[in-house]
Amino acid sequence: MRRIGLISDTHSSLPSGLPLFFENVDEIWHAGDIGNQGVVDALQAMKPMRAVYGNIDGAEIRSQFPEYLVFDIEKVRVLIIHIGGSPPKYNRDSLALIKREKPQLFICGHSHILKVIYDKTNSLLHINPGSAGKYGWHKAITYLRFIIDEEKISDLEIGQVDRK
């Protein structure tokens, strides 16, 4: 069993309540638009981290993280990419990766909109954690945690703070 903390679109800032919310997770996953090295350092100081770069990330972040990640954890195949779209309108690159890699869990960011949707067509759970940064047009800062136990994804919880 693995407890996962999921975050995206931090845009160089982290919400103050995040360390407590992620206190009992085993790993943190970041779905891009990290913003700066300070965010990377802060997250890595909390827990082991997997991340992809996003469209606002510069050379320093892009040199550390790939455009997308595909990996297996427990018995779940995971695909993380920053710009992915959502069911049924994935972008072309994401759809090609979904068809090739056949993930059970597809994670993306970019939209700043929290979404959790089961995609029957591609037999996967789509998650976008929304935006955890204070910059952007979104009204709430959001981030997630959940459990992966063998092939089961469960206990999804949302952390939310009004953006001021």
Sequence and secondary structure as in RCSB ss.txt:
>XXXX:A:sequence
MRRIGLISDTHSSLPSGLPLFFENVDEIWHAGDIGNQGVVDALQAMKPMRAVYGNIDGAEIRSQFPEYLVFDIEK
VRVLIIHIGGSPPKYNRDSLALIKREKPQLFICGHSHILKVIYDKTNSLLHINPGSAGKYGWHKAITYLRFIIDE
EKISDLEIGQVDRK
>XXXX:A:secstr
 EEEEEE   TT   TTHHHHTTT SEEEE S   SHHHHHHHHHHS EEE   TT  HHHHTTS SEEEEEETT
EEEEEESS EETTEE HHHHHHHHHH  SEEE  SS  EEEEEETTTTEEEEEE   SS SS SEEEEEEEEEET
TEEEEEEEEEEE  
